[in-house]
C-alpha cells in the first residue's frame, strides 16, 4: 500500500503515455484547476441525466390524464422496466467508463471506437432476452399477485416500450464514448432536443393518433432513438471525434469475454443498489396504513432521485478524470482528482441537506393536499437529507471504482452493504421496532453508511502506481502489436 504522505513529498516514477523508459510524472493540476475541470464535466452530465429521465416522466404525466387505471399500469410498467432492463443496460454500459477512459488517457484513441462498437453489439444481443421478459410483463406481474386489471395495463404498456429498450443501450454507449473524451455539452444538448421532441411526439401519439397509453409508451422509443441519432451524427461529423471514431472495425467482434468480465460486475453495481430501493417500496405495502406509507415513500424516492442527479454528475466526472489520468500514467493526478471530488461531494451534501431541511414543510404540498401526507413528508425530508449526504459520497467513490476498473469489488461491496446490512436493518427497524416507513429509509441509510466506509477504506489503501500500471496493461491487452510498438517509441497512435 502507498502511504499518501509519501506520495505528496516525493515524485513518482511512472511510465507516462508518451514513453516507455520510465520518466518523472509531471506535477498534477492545482486543486482549483481540478475543481474547475470536474465542474465543467459534471454540470452538463447532471443536466443531460435529468433530461433523459424526463422522457419517461412526461409519458407517465400524459397517461395520468387518461384515468386512474392507465396511470397505475404505466407507473408499474415503468418501474418494472427500470428493474428488469434499463438498469441492467445502464450498468453494462458503465464498463466503458473504465475501458474508454483509460484508452483515451493512454492516447490509444482508435480503441474508443472499437470499445463502443463492441458494447453496442453486445448490449443489443442482451436486449433480446430482456425484450422477451418485457413482452410477458403482464403475466409476470399477475403471477406475483398484482391486480389483474393493473397487470394487463402494465403488460400492454411494457410491450409498446420494447423498441425503447434497444435504443436505450445504444444511447448509453454513445454517452460513455463521448463522456470519457471530456465531450459533454453535445450529450446535454441532444438530451434537451430529445426531451423537447418528446413533448410533441407524446401528444401526437396519445391524443392525435388516439393510441392512449400505448402511444405514451411508444413515444419513449421515438425520443430515445432521436437522441441516439443526434449523437451518432455528431460522432460521425465532429472533428472532436476524428481520432476516436475511425469507422466500423472487425475488432469489435473479438474479445467479447473480456468486455463481459467488466460489464457484468458493472451491471451488478448499479442493479444491486437500484433493486434495494425497489424492495423498500414493496415492503412499505406491508406496513399498517399501506396507502399512506407507500405514497409518502414514493414521494421520498422521487425527491431523493432528483437531488441524486448532482452527485451522479460528480461520479461520472471523477470516473472520467481517474480513468484518463491512470491511462496516461499519472497516478498523482488521479489521487488529486479523488481528493477534490470527495471534498466537493461533502460540500454538496451539506448544502443540499440544508435546502431539504428548509423546504420540508412546503415540499409535501407539491404532491398532495392531505395534511397527513404533508406532515409525514416533512418528517421524511430530514431522513432524506442524511441519506443524500451518504449517497453523494458513495456515488463519487463508486465513480472512482469505475475509473479504476474495480467493478467486481464494487459489486461485492454493494451486495454486502444493501442485502446483508441495509434491507435486514430496514425490516428490523420498520417491523420489529415499529418505526414504520421512516424505519425502512433508516435501514437504507445503514446500508449506505457501510457502503461508504468500505469504498473509502479501499480508496485510502490504494496503490495508485499499481493502478496506473494495471490501466496500461488493460489498454494494451486490447491493442494490436503495432499499437504497442508505437507506444514504446513514444509516438501517438
C-alpha positions as CSV (number, residue, x, y, z in Angstrom):
1,X,0.0,0.0,0.0
2,X,1.2,3.5,-0.7
3,X,1.1,6.0,2.1
4,X,-0.4,9.3,1.0
5,X,2.1,11.4,2.9
6,X,5.0,9.8,1.0
7,X,3.1,10.4,-2.3
8,X,3.0,14.1,-1.5
9,X,6.6,14.5,-0.6
10,X,8.4,12.7,-3.4
11,X,7.8,12.4,-7.1
12,X,6.5,9.2,-8.6
13,X,8.4,7.4,-11.3
14,X,5.8,6.2,-13.8
15,X,5.7,5.2,-17.5
16,X,3.8,8.1,-18.9
17,X,1.7,7.8,-22.1
18,X,4.5,9.2,-24.3
19,X,7.4,7.0,-23.4
20,X,8.4,3.6,-22.2
21,X,11.8,4.2,-20.4
22,X,10.4,5.4,-17.1
23,X,10.1,9.2,-16.6
24,X,9.1,11.6,-13.9
25,X,5.4,12.2,-13.8
26,X,4.5,15.9,-14.5
27,X,3.1,17.8,-11.5
28,X,-0.7,17.4,-11.3
29,X,-3.1,20.3,-11.7
30,X,-3.5,22.7,-8.9
31,X,-6.6,22.0,-6.7
32,X,-8.5,24.9,-8.0
33,X,-7.9,23.9,-11.6
34,X,-9.0,20.3,-10.8
35,X,-12.2,21.7,-9.3
36,X,-13.0,23.7,-12.4
37,X,-12.3,20.8,-14.7
38,X,-14.6,18.5,-12.7
39,X,-17.4,21.1,-12.6
40,X,-17.1,21.6,-16.3
41,X,-17.6,17.8,-16.7
42,X,-20.3,17.4,-14.0
43,X,-22.6,20.3,-14.9
44,X,-23.6,19.1,-18.4
45,X,-23.7,15.5,-17.3
46,X,-26.2,16.4,-14.5
47,X,-28.4,18.3,-16.9
48,X,-28.2,15.5,-19.5
49,X,-29.2,12.8,-17.0
50,X,-32.1,14.9,-15.8
51,X,-33.3,15.5,-19.3
52,X,-33.0,11.8,-20.2
53,X,-35.1,10.9,-17.1
54,X,-37.7,13.5,-18.0
55,X,-38.7,11.4,-21.1
56,X,-40.4,8.7,-19.0
57,X,-41.7,11.2,-16.6
58,X,-43.5,13.1,-19.3
59,X,-45.0,9.9,-20.7
60,X,-46.5,9.0,-17.3
61,X,-47.8,12.5,-16.9
62,X,-49.7,12.3,-20.2
63,X,-51.1,8.9,-19.2
64,X,-52.2,10.3,-15.8
65,X,-54.8,12.4,-17.7
66,X,-56.3,9.3,-19.2
67,X,-57.5,7.9,-15.9
68,X,-56.5,6.1,-12.7
69,X,-56.1,2.6,-14.3
70,X,-53.8,3.7,-17.2
71,X,-51.7,5.7,-14.7
72,X,-51.3,2.8,-12.3
73,X,-50.4,0.5,-15.2
74,X,-47.9,2.9,-16.7
75,X,-46.3,3.6,-13.4
76,X,-45.9,-0.1,-12.6
77,X,-44.6,-0.9,-16.1
78,X,-42.0,1.9,-15.9
79,X,-40.8,0.6,-12.5
80,X,-40.7,-3.0,-13.9
81,X,-38.8,-1.8,-17.0
82,X,-36.2,0.0,-14.9
83,X,-35.6,-3.0,-12.7
84,X,-35.6,-5.7,-15.4
85,X,-34.0,-3.8,-18.3
86,X,-32.9,-0.2,-18.2
87,X,-30.8,-0.6,-15.0
88,X,-29.0,-3.6,-16.4
89,X,-28.1,-1.9,-19.7
90,X,-27.0,1.3,-17.9
91,X,-24.7,-0.8,-15.6
92,X,-23.2,-2.8,-18.5
93,X,-22.5,0.4,-20.5
94,X,-20.7,1.7,-17.4
95,X,-17.8,-0.7,-18.3
96,X,-16.9,1.9,-21.0
97,X,-16.1,4.3,-18.2
98,X,-13.1,2.2,-17.5
99,X,-12.2,0.9,-21.0
100,X,-12.7,4.1,-23.0
101,X,-11.4,6.4,-20.2
102,X,-8.2,4.6,-19.8
103,X,-7.7,4.1,-23.5
104,X,-8.2,7.9,-24.1
105,X,-5.7,8.7,-21.3
106,X,-3.1,6.3,-22.9
107,X,-3.7,8.0,-26.3
108,X,-4.9,4.8,-27.9
109,X,-7.7,6.8,-29.5
110,X,-8.9,4.2,-32.0
111,X,-9.7,1.8,-29.2
112,X,-12.5,4.0,-28.0
113,X,-14.4,3.4,-31.3
114,X,-13.7,-0.3,-31.0
115,X,-14.9,-0.5,-27.4
116,X,-18.1,1.5,-28.3
117,X,-18.9,-0.8,-31.2
118,X,-18.3,-3.9,-29.1
119,X,-20.5,-2.6,-26.4
120,X,-23.3,-1.6,-28.8
121,X,-23.2,-5.1,-30.4
122,X,-23.3,-7.0,-27.1
123,X,-25.9,-4.8,-25.4
124,X,-28.1,-5.3,-28.4
125,X,-27.7,-9.0,-28.0
126,X,-28.5,-8.8,-24.3
127,X,-31.6,-6.7,-25.1
128,X,-33.2,-9.6,-27.0
129,X,-34.0,-11.8,-23.9
130,X,-34.9,-8.7,-22.0
131,X,-37.4,-7.8,-24.7
132,X,-38.9,-11.3,-24.2
133,X,-39.3,-10.6,-20.4
134,X,-41.0,-7.2,-21.2
135,X,-43.3,-9.0,-23.7
136,X,-44.6,-11.1,-20.8
137,X,-44.7,-8.3,-18.2
138,X,-48.5,-8.7,-17.7
139,X,-48.2,-12.4,-17.0
140,X,-45.2,-12.0,-14.7
141,X,-47.0,-9.3,-12.6
142,X,-50.1,-11.4,-12.4
143,X,-48.1,-14.3,-11.2
144,X,-46.6,-12.0,-8.5
145,X,-50.1,-11.3,-7.2
146,X,-50.8,-7.9,-8.7
147,X,-54.3,-6.8,-9.6
148,X,-55.4,-8.4,-12.8
149,X,-56.5,-5.1,-14.5
150,X,-53.4,-3.2,-13.5
151,X,-51.2,-6.1,-14.6
152,X,-52.9,-6.2,-18.0
153,X,-52.5,-2.4,-18.4
154,X,-48.8,-2.6,-17.4
155,X,-48.2,-5.5,-19.8
156,X,-49.6,-3.6,-22.7
157,X,-47.5,-0.5,-21.8
158,X,-44.3,-2.6,-21.5
159,X,-44.8,-4.3,-24.9
160,X,-45.0,-0.9,-26.6
161,X,-41.8,0.1,-24.8
162,X,-39.8,-2.7,-26.2
163,X,-38.3,-0.5,-29.1
164,X,-37.1,1.9,-26.4
165,X,-35.1,-1.0,-24.8
166,X,-32.8,-1.3,-27.9
167,X,-32.4,2.4,-28.2
168,X,-31.5,2.9,-24.6
169,X,-28.5,0.6,-24.7
170,X,-27.1,2.3,-27.8
171,X,-27.7,5.7,-26.2
172,X,-25.7,4.8,-23.1
173,X,-22.8,3.6,-25.2
174,X,-22.7,6.9,-27.1
175,X,-22.9,8.9,-23.9
176,X,-20.0,7.0,-22.3
177,X,-18.0,7.2,-25.5
178,X,-18.2,11.0,-25.5
179,X,-18.0,11.5,-21.8
180,X,-14.7,9.7,-21.4
181,X,-13.3,12.1,-24.0
182,X,-14.5,15.1,-21.9
183,X,-17.1,15.9,-24.6
184,X,-20.2,16.6,-22.5
185,X,-22.0,19.6,-24.0
186,X,-23.3,17.6,-27.0
187,X,-24.7,14.9,-24.6
188,X,-26.6,17.6,-22.7
189,X,-27.8,19.3,-26.0
190,X,-29.0,16.0,-27.5
191,X,-30.9,15.1,-24.4
192,X,-32.6,18.5,-24.4
193,X,-33.6,18.2,-28.0
194,X,-35.0,14.7,-27.4
195,X,-36.9,15.9,-24.4
196,X,-38.5,18.8,-26.4
197,X,-39.4,16.5,-29.2
198,X,-40.9,14.1,-26.7
199,X,-43.5,16.6,-25.6
200,X,-44.7,16.8,-29.2
201,X,-44.3,13.2,-30.1
202,X,-46.2,12.1,-26.9
203,X,-49.1,14.4,-27.6
204,X,-49.3,13.3,-31.2
205,X,-49.4,9.6,-30.4
206,X,-51.5,9.8,-27.2
207,X,-54.2,12.2,-28.4
208,X,-53.9,13.0,-32.1
209,X,-53.4,9.3,-33.1
210,X,-55.7,8.1,-30.4
211,X,-53.3,5.4,-29.1
212,X,-53.7,6.4,-25.5
213,X,-51.2,4.8,-23.0
214,X,-49.7,2.7,-25.8
215,X,-48.8,5.9,-27.6
216,X,-47.1,7.2,-24.5
217,X,-45.0,4.0,-24.3
218,X,-44.1,4.1,-27.9
219,X,-43.1,7.8,-27.6
220,X,-40.3,6.8,-25.2
221,X,-38.8,4.7,-28.0
222,X,-39.2,7.5,-30.6
223,X,-37.4,10.0,-28.3
224,X,-34.6,7.7,-27.3
225,X,-34.0,6.9,-31.0
226,X,-33.9,10.6,-31.8
227,X,-31.3,11.1,-29.0
228,X,-29.2,8.2,-30.4
229,X,-29.4,9.6,-34.0
230,X,-28.3,13.0,-32.9
231,X,-25.3,11.6,-31.0
232,X,-24.4,9.2,-33.8
233,X,-24.4,12.0,-36.4
234,X,-22.3,14.2,-34.0
235,X,-19.7,11.4,-33.6
236,X,-19.6,10.9,-37.4
237,X,-19.2,14.5,-38.5
238,X,-17.5,16.2,-35.5
239,X,-13.8,16.9,-35.7
240,X,-13.6,16.2,-31.9
241,X,-14.1,12.5,-32.6
242,X,-11.9,12.3,-35.6
243,X,-9.2,10.3,-33.8
244,X,-11.5,8.1,-31.7
245,X,-14.1,7.2,-34.4
246,X,-12.4,5.8,-37.5
247,X,-15.3,3.8,-38.8
248,X,-16.6,0.3,-38.2
249,X,-14.0,-2.3,-37.4
250,X,-13.9,-6.1,-37.3
251,X,-12.0,-5.8,-34.0
252,X,-15.4,-5.1,-32.3
253,X,-16.4,-8.8,-32.9
254,X,-13.5,-10.3,-30.9
255,X,-12.7,-10.5,-27.2
256,X,-16.3,-10.2,-26.1
257,X,-15.5,-12.2,-23.0
258,X,-13.2,-9.5,-21.6
259,X,-16.0,-6.9,-22.0
260,X,-18.4,-9.2,-20.2
261,X,-15.9,-9.7,-17.4
262,X,-16.1,-6.0,-16.7
263,X,-19.7,-5.3,-17.8
264,X,-21.4,-7.9,-15.6
265,X,-19.9,-6.6,-12.4
266,X,-20.6,-3.0,-13.6
267,X,-24.3,-4.0,-14.0
268,X,-24.4,-5.7,-10.6
269,X,-23.0,-2.5,-9.0
270,X,-25.9,-0.5,-10.5
271,X,-28.7,-3.1,-10.2
272,X,-28.0,-4.2,-6.6
273,X,-28.4,-0.6,-5.4
274,X,-31.4,0.2,-7.5
275,X,-33.2,-3.1,-6.6
276,X,-32.8,-2.4,-2.9
277,X,-34.8,0.8,-3.2
278,X,-37.5,-1.1,-5.1
279,X,-37.6,-3.6,-2.3
280,X,-38.2,-0.8,0.1
281,X,-41.3,0.3,-1.8
282,X,-42.6,-3.3,-1.9
283,X,-42.0,-3.6,1.9
284,X,-43.9,-0.3,2.5
285,X,-47.1,-2.1,1.2
286,X,-46.9,-4.5,4.2
287,X,-46.9,-1.7,6.8
288,X,-50.1,-0.6,8.7
289,X,-51.8,2.1,6.6
290,X,-50.1,1.0,3.4
291,X,-51.7,3.6,1.3
292,X,-50.1,6.5,3.3
293,X,-46.8,4.7,3.7
294,X,-46.5,3.8,0.0
295,X,-47.5,7.3,-1.1
296,X,-45.0,9.0,1.2
297,X,-42.2,6.6,0.3
298,X,-42.8,7.2,-3.4
299,X,-42.6,10.9,-2.9
300,X,-39.4,10.4,-0.9
301,X,-37.9,8.2,-3.6
302,X,-38.7,10.8,-6.3
303,X,-37.2,13.5,-4.2
304,X,-34.1,11.5,-3.4
305,X,-33.7,10.6,-7.1
306,X,-34.0,14.2,-8.1
307,X,-31.3,15.5,-5.8
308,X,-29.1,12.4,-6.5
309,X,-28.5,13.7,-10.0
310,X,-25.9,16.2,-8.7
311,X,-23.6,13.5,-7.1
312,X,-24.4,11.3,-10.1
313,X,-22.8,14.0,-12.3
314,X,-19.8,14.3,-10.0
315,X,-19.5,10.5,-10.0
316,X,-19.5,10.4,-13.8
317,X,-16.9,13.2,-13.9
318,X,-14.5,11.5,-11.5
319,X,-14.7,8.2,-13.3
320,X,-13.6,10.1,-16.4
321,X,-10.8,12.0,-14.6
322,X,-9.4,9.0,-12.8
323,X,-9.5,6.7,-15.9
324,X,-8.0,9.4,-18.1
325,X,-5.1,10.0,-15.6
326,X,-4.4,6.4,-14.9
327,X,-4.4,5.6,-18.6
328,X,-2.0,8.4,-19.1
329,X,0.3,7.1,-16.4
330,X,-0.3,10.0,-13.9
331,X,-1.2,8.4,-10.6
332,X,-0.6,11.6,-8.6
333,X,-3.1,13.5,-10.7
334,X,-5.6,10.7,-10.3
335,X,-5.2,10.9,-6.5
336,X,-5.6,14.6,-6.5
337,X,-8.8,14.2,-8.5
338,X,-10.2,11.8,-5.9
339,X,-9.4,14.2,-3.0
340,X,-11.1,17.1,-4.8
341,X,-14.3,15.1,-5.7
342,X,-14.7,13.9,-2.1
343,X,-14.4,17.5,-0.8
344,X,-17.0,18.5,-3.4
345,X,-19.3,15.7,-2.5
346,X,-19.2,16.6,1.2
347,X,-19.9,20.2,0.4
348,X,-22.7,19.3,-2.0
349,X,-24.3,17.0,0.6
350,X,-24.2,19.7,3.3
351,X,-25.7,22.4,1.1
352,X,-28.5,20.2,-0.4
353,X,-29.2,18.7,3.0
354,X,-29.7,22.2,4.4
355,X,-32.1,23.1,1.5
356,X,-34.1,19.9,2.1
357,X,-34.5,20.7,5.8
358,X,-35.6,24.3,5.0
359,X,-38.3,23.3,2.5
360,X,-39.5,20.2,4.4
361,X,-42.9,21.8,5.4
362,X,-43.6,23.1,1.9
363,X,-42.4,20.2,-0.3
364,X,-45.3,17.8,0.6
365,X,-47.8,20.3,-0.8
366,X,-46.3,19.9,-4.3
367,X,-47.6,16.3,-4.2
368,X,-50.7,16.3,-2.0
369,X,-53.2,18.4,-0.2
370,X,-53.7,15.8,2.5
371,X,-52.3,17.0,5.8
372,X,-51.2,13.6,6.9
373,X,-49.1,13.2,3.8
374,X,-47.6,16.7,4.1
375,X,-46.6,16.2,7.8
376,X,-45.2,12.7,7.0
377,X,-43.2,14.1,4.1
378,X,-41.8,16.9,6.3
379,X,-40.6,14.2,8.7
380,X,-39.1,12.1,5.9
381,X,-37.2,15.1,4.5
382,X,-34.9,15.1,7.5
383,X,-34.1,11.5,6.8
384,X,-33.6,12.1,3.1
385,X,-31.2,14.9,3.9
386,X,-29.0,12.5,5.8
387,X,-29.3,9.7,3.2
388,X,-28.4,12.2,0.4
389,X,-25.2,13.1,2.2
390,X,-24.0,9.5,2.3
391,X,-25.4,8.7,-1.1
392,X,-23.3,11.6,-2.6
393,X,-20.2,10.1,-1.0
394,X,-20.9,6.6,-2.3
395,X,-21.7,8.0,-5.7
396,X,-18.4,9.6,-6.2
397,X,-16.5,6.7,-4.6
398,X,-18.3,4.4,-7.0
399,X,-17.2,6.7,-9.8
400,X,-13.6,6.2,-8.6
401,X,-14.1,2.5,-8.6
402,X,-15.4,2.5,-12.3
403,X,-12.5,4.7,-13.3
404,X,-10.0,2.2,-11.8
405,X,-11.8,-0.9,-13.0
406,X,-12.9,-2.1,-9.6
407,X,-16.3,-3.2,-10.7
408,X,-16.0,-6.7,-9.1
409,X,-15.0,-5.2,-5.8
410,X,-17.8,-2.6,-6.1
411,X,-20.4,-5.3,-6.8
412,X,-19.3,-7.3,-3.7
413,X,-19.4,-4.1,-1.6
414,X,-23.0,-3.3,-2.8
415,X,-24.1,-6.8,-2.2
416,X,-22.9,-6.8,1.4
417,X,-24.0,-3.2,2.2
418,X,-27.5,-3.4,0.9
419,X,-28.5,-7.1,1.3
420,X,-26.6,-8.1,4.4
421,X,-26.9,-4.8,6.2
422,X,-29.4,-2.4,4.5
423,X,-32.5,-4.5,3.8
424,X,-32.4,-6.6,7.0
425,X,-31.9,-3.3,9.0
426,X,-34.8,-1.8,7.2
427,X,-37.0,-4.7,8.1
428,X,-35.8,-4.8,11.7
429,X,-36.4,-1.0,12.3
430,X,-39.7,-0.8,10.4
431,X,-41.4,-4.0,11.5
432,X,-39.7,-5.2,14.7
433,X,-39.2,-1.8,16.3
434,X,-42.4,-0.5,14.7
435,X,-40.9,2.7,13.4
436,X,-42.8,2.4,10.1
437,X,-41.8,3.9,6.7
438,X,-39.2,6.1,8.3
439,X,-37.6,2.9,9.6
440,X,-37.3,1.5,6.1
441,X,-35.4,4.5,5.0
442,X,-33.2,4.4,8.1
443,X,-32.3,0.8,7.1
444,X,-31.2,2.0,3.7
445,X,-29.0,4.7,5.4
446,X,-27.3,1.9,7.4
447,X,-26.5,0.2,4.1
448,X,-25.3,3.5,2.6
449,X,-23.0,4.1,5.6
450,X,-21.5,0.6,5.3
451,X,-21.0,1.1,1.5
452,X,-19.3,4.5,2.1
453,X,-16.9,3.1,4.8
454,X,-15.9,0.1,2.7
455,X,-15.3,2.1,-0.5
456,X,-13.5,4.8,1.4
457,X,-11.2,2.2,3.0
458,X,-10.5,0.6,-0.4
459,X,-9.7,4.0,-1.9
460,X,-7.4,5.1,1.0
461,X,-5.4,1.8,0.8
462,X,-5.0,2.0,-3.0
463,X,-1.5,1.8,-4.5
464,X,-2.0,4.4,-7.3
465,X,1.3,3.5,-9.1
466,X,0.0,-0.1,-9.4
467,X,-3.4,1.1,-10.7
468,X,-1.6,3.1,-13.4
469,X,0.3,0.0,-14.4
470,X,-2.9,-2.0,-14.4
471,X,-4.5,0.6,-16.7
472,X,-1.7,0.4,-19.1
473,X,-1.9,-3.4,-19.1
474,X,-5.7,-3.3,-19.7
475,X,-5.4,-0.9,-22.6
476,X,-2.6,-2.7,-24.4
477,X,-4.0,-6.1,-23.9
478,X,-6.7,-4.9,-26.4
479,X,-4.2,-3.3,-28.8
480,X,-2.5,-4.8,-31.8
481,X,1.3,-5.4,-31.7
482,X,1.8,-2.3,-33.9
483,X,0.0,-0.1,-31.3
484,X,2.3,-1.3,-28.5
485,X,5.4,-0.6,-30.7
486,X,4.1,2.9,-31.4
487,X,3.6,3.5,-27.7
488,X,7.0,2.3,-26.7
489,X,8.6,4.5,-29.4
490,X,6.8,7.5,-27.7
491,X,4.5,8.3,-30.6
492,X,0.8,8.8,-30.8
493,X,-1.4,6.1,-32.2
